[in-house]
Amino acid sequence: MKSCLIVDDSSVVRKVARRILEDLDYIVDEAEDGQEAFDKCRQEMPDVVLLDREMPVLGGLEFLKMLRGYNGGQAPRVIYMVTENDVGAVAMALKAGASDYMMKPFDRFQLEAKFVAPEEAAV
C-alpha cells in the first residue's frame, strides 16, 4: 500500500483528506506543521506528501526545501495546497520541488484526481 503524509494545521482538512485517501487504500499519517512533518519523514519517508502552504512553526515552502535537501527527500511526490489563487506562491513551490498543486478548499473529486492515475479512474 502507498503511504501519504497530510501536513496541515487544520484538523478538519486533515480529517477530510484522511477519509478520502484511506478510501483510496493509502496508509495515512498526519502532521500539524512542517517541523512535525519533517521529523516524521526522517523516521519513515512517505510516498506522497499533501502539504499546506500556511502553517505555524515551519511553513510548507520551508518544509519542502528541507525535504528536498534531505537524503531520500527527492522520492515523495509532493502536492502543495494553496488557499488563494497566488500564481507566485505556486511557482515558488514548483521551483522548490513540489510535484503538483491544488486549491483549498477541495472536494473528494478534486483530491482523488490528484491521487488516482487516469487509467485507474477509468476502471
N, C-alpha and C positions, 0 to 999 in steps of 0.2 A: 504494500500500500504506500502511496505517496503521502508525504507529510507537508503541512503548512503551518507556519507561524504567523498568527494575526497580531499585528502591532498597532494598537490604537488606545488612546487614553479614555475612550468612551466604552463603558461596559456594554451599552446597548448595541453598538456597532460590532463589538467582538462577539456578543451572543448571537446576533442575526447571522453574521458571517460564519460562525462556527456551525450553526444549524444547517446552513446551505452546503457548506463544504463537507460536513460529515455525511450528508445525503449523497454526495459525490464520491464517497468512500475515501476521504482524506483523513489521516490521523492529524488532529488539530491541537496546537498548543497556543497559548496566548501570552502577550506581554503588554504592560500598560505604558511603557515608554521605550525609547531607543536603547537606553543603558541595560534595562532588563532583557530586551531582545538580544542585544549583543552578547550578554552573559549566557543566554540560552543557546545561541548559535555556537559559542565556543565549546559548550558541552556536547551538543549534537546539531549538526547542520541540517536544516530542513530542505526539502525540495523546492518549496515556494515560500516567499515572504509576502504577505499582504500588508503593506506599510503605509501608515498615515503620515501626512506631512507635518502637521502641527501637534506637538506633544511637549509636556514638561520634561525636565531633566535633560533629555537628549532628543532632539527633533529628528524627523525622518531623513532629511538630507544628510545630516551629520552621521546618523547611524549607517546610511547607505555607503558613505565614503569609508567609514571604519570597516564595514563588512567587506567591501570590495578590496580593501587593502590587507585583509586578514588571510592567512594561509587557508585555502579551501573556500574562501568567501566569494569566489567568482562563480561557484557552481549553482547556487539557488537562483531561480527565476524570481525577480522582484517586481511586484505590481504596486506602483506608487499611487496613493489616493490623495486627491486634492478636492477641496470643497468649492472653490471658485474657479472660474474659467481663466486661470492665470497661465498664459502660454509661457511666460518666463520661468515660472516655477517648474512646469513640466519639462521645459528644455534643460534646465539645470539638473533635474533628476535623471533625465535620459543621458546627459553628458557624464553624470557621476556613476552611471552603471545600471539604472533602472531598466528593466526589460520591457515594461509596458506601464500604462497608467489608466486610471478610471476616475470618474467624478463621483463624489458623495453628495447627497445620499444616493445609494444604489438599491436596486431591487434584485430579486432572485435571478431574473433573466439576465441582467447586466453582469452580475458576478459569475454566474455559470458560464457565460460566453467567454470570460477570461480564463476559465479553468478546464473547459471541455473542448477538445480538439474538434474542428468541424466534421471530420469523418466519424467521430464518436457520437456527435449530436444527431446525425442522420440515422443512426441505428434504432 
